[in-house]
Amino acid sequence: MPTFSHCLLLLLLPLLFSAFNANIAQNLIPETCKKCAADDPNLSYNFCVTSLQASNRSQCDNLRGLGMMSIKLIKYNVTNTRNYVKNLLKNKKTDPFIRACLNDCLDLYSDAIPTLKQAMMDYKSKHYKDANIEVSSVIDAATTCEDGFEEKEGAFSPLTKRNNDTFQLSAIALALINML
């Protein structure tokens, strides 16, 4: 016959297990970001921790879940940036050079969305090399977008922060993919 202490243990065991898992997930992000930033001088530790901690932690209880979440963060960022560019293009008074650059960026970010969808499918299928190539192309898109504005002296990119964020998020994902 089960004693009271056995029943209490059975009731508390799930609570202890979930607290243990939450602690693992809590430590996983800073430790992983520390390794990512150490391996890549272009990656900011603070940006990594802030970005990954802002995501849905229930999906980030291991390195593989963290990798998927990082790709989802890129997709969200790219989609948001694409919409931002579309809104900037509504301003008819925009300088023609800047407008041309924005149109190029719109194309780059538009192409990045299906690329990231494919990266997620490849990642889920454990085709990490393919996911790596696809995420790398998103870094290229953000860099190409930003570089376009530098072709004219004195031109100002309204997308610098967004391009840098895309670069950082992609660098985080690449670092995580390469850890698997």
N, C-alpha and C positions, 0 to 999 in steps of 0.2 A: 504494500500500500504506500503510495507516495506521501511523503511528509510535506509539511508546510514549506520547509526550506527548499525542497525540490520544486514545488509548484512556483515558489517565488523566483527561483533561478530560471525556470522555463519562461516565466513572464518577462524577466529582465534581460534575458539573453539577446533578444532582437534589438533592444535599446542599446545594449553595450556594443553589439556588432555594428549598428549604424553609427554610433559615436566613433568607433574605431575607424570605420571607412571614411567618415567625414574628416578625421584627423589626417588620414593618408592623403586624401584629395587636397586638403588645405596645404600640406607640405609638398605635394607633388608639383604644384605650380611654381612656387619660388625656387625649388631645387632644379626643376627642369629649365626655368628661365635663366638661372645662374649658369647652367651648362651651355645653353644656347648662346648666351651673350659672351661667354668665354671662348667659344668656338668661332664666333662671327663678330668681328669688330664693327660691322655695320648695324648690329642689332642692339637695341637699347634694353637693358634689364628692366628698368622701370616701365617702359612701354609694354614689354612682354607680360609682366606681372599684372599690370592694370588691365590690359586687354583680356587676358585669359580669366582673371578673377571676375570680370564683368559678365562673362558668359554663363550659360546654364551649367552649374557645377554638377548636376546629377549625371551629366554625360561625360564628366571629366574625372572619373575615379581611377583612371589608368592612363598610361602614355598613349595608347591607341585611341582612346576616347578624346584625349586632349588634342591629338592630331586632327581628328575629324572636326572638332569644334573650331580649331584654328582655320581650317579651310572654309567652314561656314561663315566665320567672321570676315574672311576676305570677300566672300561672295556678297555678304551684306554691305560691306564697305564699297565694293565695286558698283553694286546696284545703286546705292545711295549717291555715289559720285557721278554716275551716269545721269541720274535724274537732276542733280545739281547743275551739270553742264547743260542739259536741255533747258533748264530755267535761265541760265546765263545767256544762252543763244536767243532767247525771246527779246532781249534788249537790242533793238534795231540800231542804237547809237554806238554799239561796240565797234572799236577800231577794226578795220578790215583784216589786219594781220592777226590780231587777237582772235577774231571770229574764225579765221582759217585754222588757227591752232586749236581752238575749242572744238571745231568740227572734226579735226584729226583725233583729238582726245575722245570725243564721243564715239567715233568708230572703234578706237582701241578698247575703250571700256565696254562697248556693246559686244565686241568679239570676246572679251574676257569672261562674260557671264556664262555662255555655253561651255567655254573651256573649263571653268570652275565646276560646272555641273559634271563634266566628264571626269575631272580630277576627283570629285567625291565618289563617283562610281568606281573608278580605278582604285582609290584608297580602300573602299569597302571590300573590294575583291582582292585586296592585298597585292595589287599591281603597283607597288610603291615607286618603281622606276618611271612608269608612265605618269603617275600623279606628280612626281618630282618635275618632270619635263613640263607638264601643264601649269603647275604653280610658277615655275621659272619664267614661263611666257608672260605671266601676269606682272612679274617684276619688270620684265622688258617693256610691257605696255605702259606702266607707270613712269618708268624712266624716259621712254620715248616721248610720252606726253609732255613731261616737264622740259625735256631738252628742246622741244619744238619752240617754246617761248624764248629760249636763249639764242635763237638764230638771229634775232634782231636786237641790236644794242638798245638798251633802255626799256625793252618790253618787260612787262610785269605779268607773272603767271598768277591767276586767281586760284590755281589748283595746287600750289606748292604743298600745303599741309596735307591735303587729301592724297596727293601722289606719294608723299613721304609715309603717310599712314598705310597706304596700300603696299608700299615697299616693305615696311616693317612687318606688317601682318604676314606677307608672303615669305619673308625671311624666317619668321617664327615657324610657319608651316613647313618650310623646307628643312629647317633644323630638326623638327619633330619627325618628319618622314625619314630623315637620314639616321635617326636614332633607332628606328625599328629594324 
